[in-house]
Amino acid sequence: MKTLKPLWVTGSKRVSTWSPLATAFNTRPTSRPIFDTLREKTGLFNKPELKTFEGFYTLREQAIVATDRLIEEATGNPTRPMVDIFDELSDTLCKVADLAEFVRIAHPQPHFAHAAEEACISVSGVVEKLNTHKGLYQSLRNSVENGTCGDRHLAELFLFDFEQSGIHLPDGPRQKVVALNDLILQTGQQFMAGAAKPRKVPRSAVPQNVRQFFSCEGDTVTVSGVYAECGEAGAREAAYRLYLAADGRQELLLGKTLMARRELAGLCGFKCYADRAIKASTMETSSNVRQFLDVLSDNLHDRANIDFEAMAAMKRTETPYQKSLMCWDTPYFTHKAKAQLLNVSPSEFSPYFSLGACMEGLNMLCQELYNITLQSEEMLPGESWSPDVYKVRVEHATEGTLGHIYCDLYERPGKPHQDCHFTIRGGKLLPDGTYQNPVVVVMLSLSGGHRSGPALLGPCSVDNLFHELGHALHSMLARAPHQHVAGTRCATDLAELPSVLMEHFAAEPRVVRRFARHFQTGEPMPEDMLQRLCASKHLFGASEMQLQVFYSALDQQYHGPEAGQGEDTTEVLRHVQKQYYGLPYVENTAWQHRFSHLIGYGAKYYSYLISRALAWSAWRTHFHTQPLSRTAGERLRHGLLKHGGSVPPQILLKDYLETEITPHTLAMALTEELDYHKDYLDTVFKIADK
């Protein structure tokens, strides 16, 4: 990694108070081919095998040999607890599969990406072999019955993984489960590909007065999205109606997927697929999820209508000839209202959020809450897949190094445009008593960071950075004894809690005030601008939450006990939208055909709302009075983060939040959060009016 003297720091504007971490992140790293030839070379992620792409074949073979040895140990006469053997199996395969999955997605060199993909396929084959290995399953089940399994909670999680593949069933049903899983995988992949595909329509299908907003080629117009923030109402409407028009192939694929999931759940002994997906989560059953959504929906009805009325008034002012607020309007007017509240352009506040300043803010949080620091660490040649990646060591003041975070934060050709967190190596207690430190990657798609100046982040990018670092810190601070349940390897709704909680810190003036500084002058963000920015994140919060309730309810309806075989998914959507959302269904559209989360989440889309309720409960209980309290930080670490998924979510959360975790309490927590932020917004508006 190369750190250059920033050219944008000159003369009287020079800032000497940036921390080493901020200085490093305010300069985009580049390769140094001349100097790198003189330094020791390593492989990707410091793995000597991955100096070349052929190393993936070596790693794959090593994992297969180790797996065979562990199977033999588990099915013979094991001398250690069965969960320890199973966790070593899991760790052996995950070290290859997780690393290969990331490299497959992120590596810019095709031969590396291809070798990684082949490794993924090979390991998937090994996992399938394990999932259908009756001897392995029976050894685990016997150890549970005999009390020799070790950690019983983890053993039951392993058993559930087995039984999802139908291994406990007679041969006929078991083969059917395998076939259904394969069908679900194939149809799901095809559906997701179709969900992102642009829509090509005849030129005549687009109103002449808005054609200039679309890409035209001859007599064909390409509609690539819903144009949510377009200022022309007619273009928004045309894009919505055309892009979300019903698609026969997508309906067929979705129907096949839902039908296969329904049959699979029945074979495995569940009333519906939602119950199968939700088992072992915070909510535990689909009926609890529906109760949560129904209570929250009732609470949101009047609050969301206030938002819609405000947006409708804005629309009447802007386009008097179109008075009714429609689905294609809400993103546009939400964006416009936020811009009006901020009263400044993004170019005026983004200089206060250089990448270095944001990382300094995260480091400040880590020091205050957990007594840890984030330290920029130089990489060896070959350790990174791209020259502009940062490496951060997470260091505790007394416990030493807790792990490493690789930060792949800049956009580049071929890189997926998504913000996400990847586990490369999970944490694990080793036989000698030491701990296998976790290694993770945080991926964003920022622009900038060249010699003309650092990357400057908008409000959404700041939130996303804090969110993804929340996942990374969960991995770093976890100290579960088994990697299968370490860090973010836990129920989805629990895994999102720490990252959503980090968004509260990114929107809290008492925290943001500590790090929002102009990248050239070092001046803090003006207080009025700071208050407006933090308040704007909560504008029209009720209507946005109502939309998420609608999406979650639709997901539950498709996968729940009332789902009918072969039913028209658009009719289901129409019914659910009428019950859960304040704006009407748009005729001849099939929004669900673009809803790829139906595949990726599959009855668990509600998890974000649950995690948000849990995060607010944590904030209100432990951080609201003193957001930078060391006592609160240590309680979060030792009461929640360190356990990962090693304790059942209900038990873990009840102890940490000091309350019963019920559908009603969680729905009321979200309602309370909305009202709290509404009061804050009203205060900021009153100050602005003066």
C-alpha positions as CSV (number, residue, x, y, z in Angstrom):
1,M,0.0,0.0,0.0
2,K,1.3,3.4,-0.8
3,T,0.6,6.6,1.2
4,L,1.2,9.8,-0.7
5,K,1.4,13.3,0.8
6,P,-2.0,14.7,0.0
7,L,-1.7,17.4,-2.7
8,W,-4.9,19.1,-1.5
9,V,-3.3,20.1,1.8
10,T,-1.3,23.3,1.0
11,G,-0.2,26.5,2.5
12,S,-2.3,28.1,5.3
13,K,-5.0,25.4,4.7
14,R,-2.7,22.6,5.9
15,V,-4.3,20.5,8.6
16,S,-1.9,18.8,11.0
17,T,-4.5,17.4,13.4
18,W,-5.8,14.4,11.4
19,S,-5.0,11.1,13.0
20,P,-2.7,8.6,11.2
21,L,-5.8,6.6,10.3
22,A,-7.7,9.6,8.8
23,T,-4.5,10.6,6.9
24,A,-4.3,7.1,5.4
25,F,-7.9,6.9,4.4
26,N,-7.9,10.4,2.9
27,T,-5.3,9.2,0.4
28,R,-6.2,6.5,-2.0
29,P,-3.6,3.7,-2.0
30,T,-1.8,2.8,-5.2
31,S,0.6,0.0,-6.1
32,R,4.4,0.6,-6.1
33,P,5.7,-1.9,-8.7
34,I,9.3,-0.9,-8.4
35,F,9.5,-1.0,-4.6
36,D,7.2,-4.1,-4.4
37,T,9.8,-6.2,-6.4
38,L,12.2,-5.7,-3.5
39,R,9.8,-6.8,-0.8
40,E,8.7,-10.3,0.3
41,K,5.7,-11.5,-1.7
42,T,2.7,-13.3,-0.2
43,G,-0.7,-14.5,-1.4
44,L,-4.2,-13.1,-1.2
45,F,-5.1,-12.4,2.4
46,N,-1.6,-13.4,3.4
47,K,-2.2,-17.0,2.3
48,P,1.0,-18.4,0.7
49,E,-1.0,-20.8,-1.5
50,L,-2.7,-17.8,-3.3
51,K,0.4,-16.2,-4.8
52,T,-1.2,-17.5,-8.0
53,F,-4.7,-18.5,-8.9
54,E,-3.7,-22.2,-9.0
55,G,-3.6,-22.0,-5.2
56,F,-7.3,-22.4,-5.1
57,Y,-6.9,-26.0,-6.3
58,T,-4.4,-26.6,-3.5
59,L,-6.8,-25.1,-0.9
60,R,-9.7,-27.2,-2.2
61,E,-7.7,-30.4,-2.1
62,Q,-6.4,-29.7,1.4
63,A,-10.0,-29.1,2.6
64,I,-11.3,-32.3,1.0
65,V,-8.5,-34.4,2.7
66,A,-9.2,-32.7,6.1
67,T,-13.0,-33.3,5.6
68,D,-12.5,-37.0,5.0
69,R,-10.3,-37.3,8.1
70,L,-12.9,-35.5,10.3
71,I,-15.8,-37.7,8.9
72,E,-13.8,-40.7,9.8
73,E,-13.2,-39.4,13.3
74,A,-16.9,-38.4,13.8
75,T,-18.2,-41.8,12.7
76,G,-15.6,-43.9,14.5
77,N,-14.9,-43.6,18.2
78,P,-14.5,-39.9,18.8
79,T,-12.5,-38.8,21.9
80,R,-13.8,-35.2,22.0
81,P,-17.2,-33.6,22.0
82,M,-19.0,-34.1,18.7
83,V,-19.7,-30.4,18.2
84,D,-15.9,-29.7,18.2
85,I,-15.5,-32.1,15.3
86,F,-18.4,-30.6,13.5
87,D,-17.2,-27.1,14.1
88,E,-13.8,-28.0,12.7
89,L,-15.5,-29.5,9.7
90,S,-17.4,-26.2,9.3
91,D,-14.3,-24.1,9.8
92,T,-12.3,-26.2,7.3
93,L,-14.8,-25.7,4.5
94,C,-15.8,-22.1,5.3
95,K,-12.1,-21.0,5.2
96,V,-12.1,-22.0,1.5
97,A,-15.7,-21.4,0.6
98,D,-16.0,-17.9,2.1
99,L,-12.7,-16.7,0.8
100,A,-13.4,-18.1,-2.7
101,E,-16.9,-16.6,-2.8
102,F,-15.5,-13.2,-2.1
103,V,-12.7,-13.5,-4.6
104,R,-15.2,-14.8,-7.2
105,I,-17.2,-11.6,-6.8
106,A,-14.5,-9.0,-6.3
107,H,-11.2,-10.0,-8.0
108,P,-10.7,-8.0,-11.2
109,Q,-8.5,-10.7,-12.8
110,P,-10.7,-13.3,-14.6
111,H,-8.4,-16.2,-14.0
112,F,-8.5,-15.6,-10.2
113,A,-12.2,-15.2,-10.3
114,H,-12.7,-18.4,-12.3
115,A,-10.5,-20.5,-10.1
116,A,-12.3,-19.1,-7.1
117,E,-15.7,-20.0,-8.7
118,E,-14.5,-23.6,-9.3
119,A,-13.4,-23.8,-5.7
120,C,-16.9,-22.6,-4.6
121,I,-18.5,-25.3,-6.7
122,S,-16.2,-28.0,-5.4
123,V,-16.8,-27.1,-1.7
124,S,-20.6,-26.9,-2.4
125,G,-20.3,-30.5,-3.6
126,V,-18.6,-31.5,-0.4
127,V,-21.2,-29.8,1.7
128,E,-24.0,-31.6,-0.2
129,K,-22.1,-34.9,0.4
130,L,-22.0,-34.1,4.2
131,N,-25.7,-33.1,4.3
132,T,-26.7,-36.5,2.9
133,H,-24.2,-38.5,5.0
134,K,-26.4,-40.7,7.2
135,G,-23.5,-42.0,9.3
136,L,-22.4,-38.5,10.1
137,Y,-26.0,-37.4,11.0
138,Q,-26.6,-40.5,13.1
139,S,-23.3,-40.0,15.1
140,L,-24.4,-36.4,15.9
141,R,-27.9,-37.5,16.9
142,N,-26.6,-40.3,19.1
143,S,-24.2,-37.9,20.8
144,V,-27.1,-35.5,21.6
145,E,-29.2,-38.4,23.0
146,N,-26.2,-39.7,25.0
147,G,-25.2,-36.2,26.3
148,T,-21.7,-36.4,24.8
149,C,-22.2,-33.8,22.1
150,G,-20.8,-30.8,24.0
151,D,-22.6,-27.5,23.4
152,R,-26.2,-28.7,23.0
153,H,-27.5,-25.5,21.4
154,L,-24.8,-25.7,18.7
155,A,-25.5,-29.5,18.2
156,E,-29.2,-28.8,17.7
157,L,-28.3,-26.1,15.1
158,F,-26.1,-28.7,13.2
159,L,-29.0,-31.2,13.4
160,F,-31.4,-28.6,12.0
161,D,-29.0,-28.0,9.1
162,F,-29.0,-31.7,8.4
163,E,-32.7,-32.1,8.6
164,Q,-33.3,-29.2,6.2
165,S,-31.9,-31.6,3.6
166,G,-34.4,-34.3,4.6
167,I,-31.7,-36.7,5.8
168,H,-34.0,-37.9,8.6
169,L,-36.7,-38.9,6.1
170,P,-37.2,-42.3,4.3
171,D,-35.4,-42.6,0.9
172,G,-38.3,-41.5,-1.3
173,P,-39.2,-38.2,0.5
174,R,-35.5,-37.5,1.1
175,Q,-34.7,-37.7,-2.6
176,K,-37.7,-35.4,-3.2
177,V,-36.2,-32.9,-0.8
178,V,-32.9,-33.0,-2.7
179,A,-34.7,-32.5,-6.0
180,L,-36.8,-29.6,-4.6
181,N,-33.7,-27.8,-3.2
182,D,-32.1,-28.1,-6.6
183,L,-35.2,-26.7,-8.3
184,I,-35.4,-23.8,-5.9
185,L,-31.8,-22.9,-6.5
186,Q,-32.2,-23.0,-10.3
187,T,-35.5,-21.1,-10.5
188,G,-34.4,-18.6,-7.9
189,Q,-31.2,-17.7,-9.8
190,Q,-33.2,-17.3,-13.0
191,F,-35.8,-15.1,-11.2
192,M,-33.1,-12.9,-9.7
193,A,-31.4,-12.4,-13.1
194,G,-34.8,-11.5,-14.7
195,A,-35.6,-9.1,-11.8
196,A,-32.7,-6.8,-12.7
197,K,-33.1,-7.0,-16.5
198,P,-34.0,-3.7,-18.2
199,R,-37.3,-3.6,-20.0
200,K,-37.3,-2.9,-23.8
201,V,-40.6,-1.5,-25.1
202,P,-41.8,0.0,-28.5
203,R,-41.2,3.7,-28.8
204,S,-44.9,4.2,-29.1
205,A,-45.4,2.8,-25.6
206,V,-43.7,5.9,-24.1
207,P,-45.6,9.2,-24.1
208,Q,-43.9,11.6,-26.6
209,N,-43.5,14.4,-24.1
210,V,-41.2,12.3,-21.8
211,R,-39.3,10.2,-24.3
212,Q,-36.2,12.3,-23.9
213,F,-35.8,10.9,-20.4
214,F,-35.2,7.4,-21.7
215,S,-32.6,5.6,-23.8
216,C,-33.9,5.2,-27.3
217,E,-32.5,3.1,-30.1
218,G,-34.5,3.1,-33.3
219,D,-38.0,2.1,-32.5
220,T,-37.1,0.7,-29.1
221,V,-36.9,2.4,-25.8
222,T,-35.0,0.9,-22.8
223,V,-36.4,1.4,-19.3
224,S,-33.8,0.5,-16.8
225,G,-35.5,1.4,-13.5
226,V,-38.4,3.3,-12.0
227,Y,-36.7,6.8,-12.2
228,A,-37.6,7.3,-8.6
229,E,-36.0,10.8,-8.2
230,C,-36.8,12.2,-11.6
231,G,-38.3,15.7,-11.4
232,E,-40.7,15.1,-14.3
233,A,-43.9,13.5,-13.0
234,G,-44.8,12.1,-16.4
235,A,-41.5,10.3,-16.7
236,R,-41.8,8.9,-13.2
237,E,-45.2,7.5,-14.0
238,A,-44.1,6.1,-17.4
239,A,-41.0,4.4,-15.9
240,Y,-43.0,2.9,-13.1
241,R,-45.8,1.5,-15.3
242,L,-43.3,0.2,-18.0
243,Y,-40.6,-1.2,-15.8
244,L,-43.0,-2.9,-13.4
245,A,-45.3,-4.3,-16.0
246,A,-46.2,-8.0,-15.5
247,D,-43.7,-10.4,-16.9
248,G,-45.0,-13.9,-17.7
249,R,-41.6,-15.6,-17.4
250,Q,-41.0,-14.0,-14.0
251,E,-44.5,-15.1,-12.8
252,L,-43.7,-18.6,-13.8
253,L,-40.4,-18.7,-12.1
254,L,-41.7,-17.1,-8.9
255,G,-44.7,-19.5,-8.9
256,K,-42.4,-22.6,-9.3
257,T,-40.1,-21.3,-6.5
258,L,-43.0,-20.7,-4.1
259,M,-44.6,-24.0,-4.9
260,A,-41.3,-25.9,-4.4
261,R,-40.7,-24.2,-1.1
262,R,-44.2,-25.0,0.1
263,E,-43.8,-28.7,-0.7
264,L,-40.3,-28.8,0.8
265,A,-41.5,-27.3,4.1
266,G,-44.3,-29.9,4.2
267,L,-41.9,-32.8,3.7
268,C,-39.7,-31.5,6.5
269,G,-42.6,-31.3,8.9
270,F,-43.4,-27.6,8.9
271,K,-46.8,-26.0,8.4
272,C,-45.4,-23.6,5.9
273,Y,-42.1,-22.5,4.5
274,A,-42.1,-19.3,6.6
275,D,-42.0,-21.4,9.8
276,R,-39.1,-23.4,8.4
277,A,-37.2,-20.2,7.5
278,I,-37.9,-18.4,10.8
279,K,-37.1,-21.3,13.2
280,A,-34.2,-20.4,15.6
281,S,-34.6,-16.6,14.9
282,T,-35.7,-14.0,17.3
283,M,-39.3,-14.3,16.2
284,E,-39.3,-18.1,16.2
285,T,-42.6,-18.6,14.2
286,S,-44.4,-17.0,11.3
287,S,-47.4,-16.3,13.5
288,N,-45.3,-14.1,15.7
289,V,-44.0,-12.2,12.7
290,R,-47.6,-11.6,11.4
291,Q,-48.6,-10.4,14.9
292,F,-45.7,-8.0,14.9
293,L,-46.5,-6.7,11.4
294,D,-50.2,-6.3,12.2
295,V,-49.6,-4.3,15.4
296,L,-47.0,-2.1,13.7
297,S,-49.3,-1.6,10.7
298,D,-52.1,-0.4,13.0
299,N,-49.8,2.0,14.7
300,L,-48.4,3.4,11.4
301,H,-51.8,4.0,9.7
302,D,-52.4,7.6,10.9
303,R,-48.7,8.5,11.1
304,A,-48.1,7.4,7.5
305,N,-51.1,9.3,6.3
306,I,-49.7,12.5,7.7
307,D,-46.6,11.9,5.6
308,F,-48.6,11.2,2.5
309,E,-50.7,14.3,3.0
310,A,-47.5,16.4,3.2
311,M,-46.2,14.9,0.0
312,A,-49.6,15.3,-1.8
313,A,-49.4,19.0,-0.9
314,M,-46.0,19.3,-2.4
315,K,-47.2,17.5,-5.5
316,R,-50.2,19.9,-5.9
317,T,-47.8,22.8,-5.7
318,E,-45.4,21.4,-8.3
319,T,-48.0,19.9,-10.7
320,P,-51.5,21.3,-10.1
321,Y,-52.9,19.1,-12.9
322,Q,-51.9,15.9,-11.0
323,K,-53.4,16.0,-7.5
324,S,-53.3,12.4,-6.4
325,L,-50.1,11.0,-4.7
326,M,-49.0,7.8,-6.4
327,C,-46.5,5.1,-5.7
328,W,-44.0,6.6,-8.1
329,D,-44.1,9.9,-6.3
330,T,-43.0,9.1,-2.8
331,P,-39.2,8.6,-3.4
332,Y,-39.1,11.9,-5.3
333,F,-40.9,14.0,-2.8
334,T,-39.0,12.4,0.1
335,H,-35.7,13.3,-1.6
336,K,-37.0,16.8,-2.3
337,A,-38.2,17.4,1.2
338,K,-34.8,16.3,2.6
339,A,-33.0,18.7,0.2
340,Q,-35.3,21.6,1.3
341,L,-34.7,20.8,5.0
342,L,-31.0,20.7,4.5
343,N,-31.1,24.0,2.7
344,V,-27.7,23.3,1.2
345,S,-26.5,21.2,-1.7
346,P,-24.7,17.9,-1.1
347,S,-21.5,19.6,-2.3
348,E,-21.7,21.9,0.7
349,F,-21.8,19.3,3.4
350,S,-19.9,16.4,1.9
351,P,-16.5,18.1,2.4
352,Y,-17.1,17.6,6.1
353,F,-17.4,13.9,5.5
354,S,-14.1,12.9,3.9
355,L,-13.4,9.2,4.1
356,G,-10.6,9.9,6.6
357,A,-12.9,12.0,8.8
358,C,-15.5,9.2,8.9
359,M,-12.9,6.6,9.7
360,E,-11.6,8.9,12.5
361,G,-15.2,9.0,13.8
362,L,-15.4,5.3,13.8
363,N,-12.1,5.0,15.5
364,M,-13.3,7.5,18.1
365,L,-16.4,5.4,18.7
366,C,-14.3,2.2,19.1
367,Q,-12.0,3.9,21.6
368,E,-14.8,5.4,23.7
369,L,-17.1,2.4,23.7
370,Y,-14.7,-0.6,23.6
371,N,-11.2,0.6,24.4
372,I,-10.0,-0.5,20.9
373,T,-8.3,1.3,18.1
374,L,-8.5,0.9,14.3
375,Q,-4.9,1.0,12.9
376,S,-4.0,1.3,9.3
377,E,-1.6,-1.5,8.4
378,E,0.6,-1.8,5.3
379,M,0.1,-4.8,3.1
380,L,2.7,-7.1,1.5
381,P,2.8,-7.4,-2.3
382,G,0.1,-9.9,-3.5
383,E,-1.9,-9.7,-0.2
384,S,-4.7,-7.6,-1.8
385,W,-6.8,-8.2,-4.9
386,S,-6.7,-4.4,-5.9
387,P,-4.1,-1.7,-5.2
388,D,-6.7,0.7,-3.6
389,V,-7.7,-1.6,-0.7
390,Y,-6.9,-0.6,2.9
391,K,-6.0,-3.0,5.7
392,V,-7.1,-2.2,9.3
393,R,-5.9,-4.0,12.4
394,V,-8.3,-3.9,15.3
395,E,-6.3,-3.5,18.5
396,H,-7.6,-3.7,22.1
397,A,-5.7,-1.8,24.7
398,T,-5.1,-4.8,26.9
399,E,-6.2,-7.9,24.9
400,G,-4.0,-7.2,21.8
401,T,-5.1,-7.8,18.2
402,L,-8.7,-8.9,17.8
403,G,-8.7,-9.3,14.0
404,H,-8.3,-7.5,10.6
405,I,-10.7,-5.6,8.4
406,Y,-9.8,-5.2,4.7
407,C,-11.6,-2.1,3.3
408,D,-12.4,-2.3,-0.4
409,L,-14.2,1.0,-0.6
410,Y,-13.8,2.4,-4.1
411,E,-15.7,1.7,-7.3
412,R,-13.9,0.0,-10.2
413,P,-14.9,-1.6,-13.5
414,G,-16.5,-5.0,-13.0
415,K,-16.9,-4.6,-9.2
416,P,-20.4,-5.2,-7.9
417,H,-22.1,-1.9,-7.0
418,Q,-23.2,-3.1,-3.5
419,D,-22.4,-2.3,0.1
420,C,-21.7,-5.4,2.0
421,H,-19.6,-7.3,4.6
422,F,-17.8,-10.6,3.9
423,T,-16.4,-13.0,6.5
424,I,-13.2,-14.5,5.2
425,R,-12.3,-16.3,8.3
426,G,-14.5,-16.7,11.4
427,G,-13.3,-16.5,15.0
428,K,-12.8,-19.7,16.9
429,L,-11.2,-21.0,20.1
430,L,-8.3,-23.2,19.2
431,P,-7.2,-26.4,21.0
432,D,-4.1,-24.6,22.5
433,G,-6.3,-22.0,24.2
434,T,-5.5,-19.2,21.7
435,Y,-8.1,-17.6,19.5
436,Q,-8.3,-17.7,15.7
437,N,-8.8,-14.0,15.0
438,P,-11.5,-13.2,12.4
439,V,-10.7,-11.6,9.0
440,V,-13.4,-9.7,7.2
441,V,-13.9,-7.4,4.2
442,V,-16.0,-4.3,4.0
443,M,-17.1,-3.4,0.5
444,L,-18.5,0.0,-0.7
445,S,-18.4,1.7,-4.1
446,L,-17.2,5.2,-3.4
447,S,-15.9,7.6,-6.1
448,G,-13.0,10.0,-5.7
449,G,-9.9,9.6,-3.5
450,H,-7.5,10.7,-6.2
451,R,-4.7,13.2,-6.0
452,S,-7.1,16.0,-6.3
453,G,-8.6,15.2,-2.9
454,P,-10.1,12.5,-0.7
455,A,-13.3,10.7,-1.3
456,L,-16.2,12.8,0.1
457,L,-19.2,11.0,1.3
458,G,-22.9,12.0,1.1
459,P,-25.3,11.2,4.0
460,C,-26.3,7.8,2.6
461,S,-22.7,6.8,2.1
462,V,-21.9,7.8,5.7
463,D,-24.8,5.6,6.9
464,N,-23.7,2.7,4.8
465,L,-20.1,2.9,5.9
466,F,-21.2,2.9,9.6
467,H,-23.6,0.1,8.9
468,E,-21.1,-2.2,7.3
469,L,-18.4,-1.4,9.9
470,G,-21.0,-2.4,12.4
471,H,-21.0,-5.9,10.9
472,A,-17.2,-5.9,10.9
473,L,-17.0,-4.9,14.5
474,H,-19.5,-7.6,15.4
475,S,-17.1,-10.1,13.9
476,M,-14.1,-8.5,15.6
477,L,-15.6,-8.3,19.1
478,A,-17.2,-11.7,19.1
479,R,-15.4,-14.4,21.0
480,A,-17.7,-17.4,20.6
481,P,-15.8,-20.7,21.1
482,H,-17.1,-22.1,17.8
483,Q,-16.8,-20.4,14.4
484,H,-20.1,-21.8,13.2
485,V,-21.8,-19.3,15.5
486,A,-19.1,-16.6,15.7
487,G,-19.9,-12.9,15.0
488,T,-22.5,-12.4,12.3
489,R,-23.1,-16.2,11.9
490,C,-26.4,-15.9,13.8
491,A,-30.1,-15.3,13.1
492,T,-30.6,-12.6,10.4
493,D,-32.6,-10.3,12.7
494,L,-29.9,-10.6,15.4
495,A,-27.0,-10.1,12.9
496,E,-28.4,-6.8,11.7
497,L,-28.8,-5.3,15.2
498,P,-25.2,-4.0,15.7
499,S,-25.1,-2.5,12.2
500,V,-28.4,-0.7,12.5
501,L,-27.3,0.5,15.9
502,M,-24.3,2.0,14.3
503,E,-26.7,4.0,12.1
504,H,-28.0,5.6,15.3
505,F,-24.5,6.8,16.1
506,A,-24.1,8.2,12.5
507,A,-27.3,10.2,13.0
508,E,-26.7,11.5,16.6
509,P,-25.5,15.1,16.7
510,R,-23.5,14.5,19.9
511,V,-21.4,11.9,17.9
512,V,-21.3,13.4,14.5
513,R,-20.1,16.7,16.0
514,R,-17.0,14.9,17.1
515,F,-15.7,14.0,13.6
516,A,-17.5,16.0,10.9
517,R,-14.7,18.4,9.9
518,H,-13.9,20.1,6.6
519,F,-11.2,18.1,4.8
520,Q,-9.2,21.3,3.9
521,T,-9.6,23.7,6.8
522,G,-10.3,21.3,9.7
523,E,-13.3,23.4,10.7
524,P,-16.2,21.6,12.3
525,M,-19.5,21.4,10.5
526,P,-21.7,24.5,11.4
527,E,-24.2,23.6,14.1
528,D,-27.2,24.5,12.0
529,M,-26.1,22.4,9.1
530,L,-25.3,19.5,11.5
531,Q,-28.8,19.6,13.1
532,R,-30.5,19.8,9.8
533,L,-28.5,16.9,8.4
534,C,-29.2,14.6,11.4
535,A,-32.9,15.5,11.3
536,S,-33.3,14.9,7.6
537,K,-32.5,11.2,8.0
538,H,-35.9,10.8,9.8
539,L,-38.1,12.7,7.4
540,F,-41.2,10.8,6.3
541,G,-40.1,7.9,8.5
542,A,-43.6,6.6,9.0
543,S,-44.4,6.2,5.3
544,E,-41.1,4.6,4.6
545,M,-41.6,2.2,7.5
546,Q,-45.1,1.4,6.3
547,L,-43.6,0.5,2.9
548,Q,-41.2,-2.0,4.6
549,V,-44.2,-3.5,6.5
550,F,-46.0,-4.0,3.2
551,Y,-42.9,-5.7,1.6
552,S,-42.5,-7.9,4.7
553,A,-46.2,-8.8,4.8
554,L,-46.1,-9.7,1.1
555,D,-43.1,-12.0,1.7
556,Q,-45.0,-13.6,4.6
557,Q,-48.1,-14.1,2.6
558,Y,-46.3,-15.8,-0.3
559,H,-44.5,-18.2,2.2
560,G,-47.1,-18.5,4.9
561,P,-49.8,-21.0,5.8
562,E,-52.5,-19.2,3.8
563,A,-50.5,-19.3,0.5
564,G,-52.5,-21.2,-2.1
565,Q,-51.0,-23.4,-4.7
566,G,-50.9,-21.9,-8.2
567,E,-52.4,-18.6,-7.1
568,D,-51.8,-15.4,-9.1
569,T,-49.1,-13.6,-7.2
570,T,-50.3,-10.2,-8.5
571,E,-53.7,-10.7,-6.9
572,V,-52.0,-11.5,-3.6
573,L,-50.0,-8.3,-3.9
574,R,-53.1,-6.3,-4.6
575,H,-54.8,-7.7,-1.5
576,V,-51.7,-7.2,0.7
577,Q,-51.1,-3.7,-0.5
578,K,-54.7,-2.7,0.2
579,Q,-54.3,-4.0,3.8
580,Y,-50.8,-2.7,4.6
581,Y,-50.0,0.3,2.5
582,G,-51.6,3.7,2.2
583,L,-51.3,4.2,-1.5
584,P,-53.3,2.2,-4.1
585,Y,-52.1,-0.6,-6.3
586,V,-51.2,0.5,-9.9
587,E,-53.2,-1.5,-12.4
588,N,-51.3,-3.7,-14.8
589,T,-48.1,-3.7,-12.8
590,A,-46.4,-6.6,-11.0
591,W,-43.9,-5.1,-8.7
592,Q,-43.2,-8.5,-7.1
593,H,-41.6,-9.6,-10.4
594,R,-38.7,-7.2,-9.6
595,F,-38.5,-8.0,-5.9
596,S,-35.4,-10.1,-5.8
597,H,-35.4,-10.3,-2.0
598,L,-38.2,-12.8,-2.3
599,I,-35.4,-15.2,-3.3
600,G,-32.5,-14.0,-1.2
601,Y,-34.5,-13.5,2.0
602,G,-37.4,-16.0,1.4
603,A,-39.8,-15.3,4.4
604,K,-37.2,-13.3,6.3
605,Y,-37.5,-9.9,4.7
606,Y,-39.2,-8.8,8.0
607,S,-35.8,-9.2,9.7
608,Y,-34.7,-5.6,9.0
609,L,-37.7,-4.3,10.9
610,I,-37.0,-6.6,13.8
611,S,-33.4,-5.6,13.9
612,R,-34.4,-1.9,13.8
613,A,-36.7,-2.4,16.7
614,L,-34.0,-4.2,18.7
615,A,-31.4,-1.5,17.8
616,W,-33.8,1.2,19.0
617,S,-34.4,-0.7,22.2
618,A,-30.6,-1.0,22.7
619,W,-30.1,2.7,22.0
620,R,-33.0,3.8,24.3
621,T,-31.9,1.5,27.1
622,H,-28.2,1.9,27.1
623,F,-27.0,4.8,24.8
624,H,-29.6,7.5,24.6
625,T,-28.4,9.4,27.7
626,Q,-24.7,9.0,27.0
627,P,-24.0,7.7,23.5
628,L,-20.3,7.4,24.1
629,S,-20.5,5.7,27.5
630,R,-17.7,3.1,28.1
631,T,-20.1,1.3,30.4
632,A,-22.7,1.0,27.7
633,G,-20.1,-0.1,25.2
634,E,-18.8,-2.9,27.4
635,R,-22.3,-4.0,28.2
636,L,-23.0,-4.3,24.4
637,R,-19.8,-6.2,23.8
638,H,-20.0,-8.7,26.7
639,G,-23.8,-8.9,26.8
640,L,-24.4,-9.3,23.1
641,L,-21.6,-9.0,20.5
642,K,-19.2,-11.5,22.0
643,H,-21.7,-14.4,21.9
644,G,-22.6,-14.3,18.1
645,G,-25.1,-17.0,17.6
646,S,-23.9,-19.2,20.5
647,V,-26.9,-18.3,22.7
648,P,-30.5,-18.5,21.5
649,P,-31.6,-15.0,20.4
650,Q,-34.6,-14.8,22.8
651,I,-32.4,-15.5,25.8
652,L,-29.5,-13.3,24.7
653,L,-31.8,-10.3,23.9
654,K,-34.0,-10.6,27.0
655,D,-30.9,-10.4,29.2
656,Y,-29.2,-7.6,27.3
657,L,-32.4,-5.4,26.7
658,E,-33.8,-6.2,30.2
659,T,-37.3,-6.9,28.8
660,E,-39.4,-9.6,27.3
661,I,-39.0,-9.9,23.5
662,T,-42.5,-10.2,22.1
663,P,-44.2,-9.1,18.8
664,H,-46.0,-6.3,20.7
665,T,-42.9,-4.9,22.5
666,L,-41.0,-4.8,19.3
667,A,-43.8,-3.1,17.3
668,M,-44.2,-0.5,20.1
669,A,-40.4,0.1,20.1
670,L,-40.5,1.1,16.4
671,T,-43.6,3.3,17.1
672,E,-41.7,5.0,19.9
673,E,-38.7,5.5,17.7
674,L,-40.8,7.2,15.0
675,D,-42.4,9.5,17.6
676,Y,-39.1,10.4,19.1
677,H,-37.6,11.4,15.8
678,K,-40.8,13.3,14.8
679,D,-40.4,15.4,17.9
680,Y,-36.7,16.1,17.0
681,L,-37.8,17.0,13.5
682,D,-40.4,19.4,14.8
683,T,-37.8,21.1,17.0
684,V,-35.4,21.5,14.1
685,F,-38.2,23.0,11.9
686,K,-39.1,25.5,14.6
687,I,-35.5,26.6,15.0
688,A,-35.2,26.9,11.2
689,D,-38.4,29.0,11.0
690,K,-37.0,31.5,13.5
